[in-house]
Amino acid sequence: MKEQPVVSAAETKRYRENLIAAAELSDFGIALMRQNIARALPNSSREIIDRELLRWLVEQPSHFVPNGD
């Protein structure tokens, strides 16, 4: 069995900080999109805004998934 490389404490800390930053940016982006949807649909209920936000999250294109092009 091949030995796994040892990750230093500094690398582990950097990976943790990067992951936290990515999660925070994701949360911020979702909050911004919720505001955009609410502005676009000013008379809509929270349920409708939530549904549209979920649709955006699920249907947005991903640059990481090949689309056959």
Protein Blocks (a to p, Z undefined) as FASTA:
>chain_A
ZZdddddfklmmmmmmmmmmmmmmmmmmmmmmmmmmmmmmmmbcfklmmmmmmmmmmmpc
cfkbcghZZ
